[in-house]
Amino acid sequence: MDNEEALKLAYKIKFERDKRNLSQEELAEYSGVSVSTIKNLERGIGNITVKNLCKIAKVLELDLGILTNFKF
C-alpha cells in the first residue's frame, strides 16, 4: 500500500469510528486489535494485516471492500 492509499484508509477508519462514537480504545477492545495499531493506522503509518483489517471492518459494520476501496 502506498502512502496515498494508507492516508485514505486512515481517514476512512477514523471517519467511520467517529460516526459510531467509538474511541480508539473502544475500537481496539471490540476488534481485538491493539490500541497502538489503531493509532498508527489512523495516522497512516505502520503495517496492518488483512486479518486485523477484517476485525476492524466487522466492528465498524462495513464490508472490507468498502473500507479499503479495493475492487474484488
Helices and strands as residue ranges (DSSP letters): H 3-19, H 24-31, H 35-43, H 50-59, H 64-68
